[in-house]
């Protein structure tokens, strides 16, 4: 094991790597999407927390060009992020 990322306060339901931007996105039952730098994965620090969903995040996916990510939530919303 390299490291454990521990900034979520509840279950992690989804994550997505974006090699083009060296980022990892994670989302879970705490309604938070967290953006991590894969270059600095060893320090366990996140880049940003996004508190835009009102309920649990159930899925994350990057488009083929890896220039945006889509999040789905039990708040019945699909959101596009750049």
N, C-alpha and C positions, 0 to 999 in steps of 0.2 A: 504494500500500500504506500502511496506517495503522500497523501494528505486527506483529511476529512474537513469538508466545508460545513460550518455549523450555524450560519446566520438565520436560517428559517426557524420559526417558532412552532411548526407543526409538520405534518407529513409532506414530503416532496413528491409531487405527482408527475412532473414532467421536466425534462431538460433538453437542451439543444446546443450542440457545438456549432460554431461558425468559424471554420478554419481561416477564411479570408480575412477576418478581423481579429482573430485570436481571442474570441470571446466565448463564454459559456453562459447560457441563460437558464435559470431554474425557476420553477413556479410550484406552489403548493397550496395546502389547506389554510395557510395563513393569509391568503389573498394577495400575496406579494410576489412580484417577479424580481429576481436579483440578477444583475449582470456582473460576471466575473471575468478577469483577465486570465487567459490560459497561460500566458507568459509568466505571470506572477502567482500561479496556482499554489506554489509551496508556502507562500506567506498567509494564505487563507483569507485574505481581505477582498472584499467585493468592490466593484467600481461604483455601483449605484443600486438603490432599491426603488422600485416603482410600485406605488400604492393605488393604482387606478381601477383595479377590479373590485367589485363589492362582495364577491363570494370566491370560493375556491377556484384556483386555476387548474384546469384539467388537462390542457395540452399546449404544447409550444412546437412550432415548426418554422424553419427558415425556407425561403424560396430558393430556387436553383442558383440564382446569381448571388445569393447570400448578402443582399443589400437591404433586406427587411425581414422581420420575424412576425409571426402571427400567434396570438395567444387566444385560447378559448377558456371560458369560465362558466361555472354554474350560475352566474348572474345573467345568463342568456346573451352574453355579448362576445363577439369576435373582434379583436382589436389588432390593428396593423401598426408596427413600430419600425422606425428608421433610426 
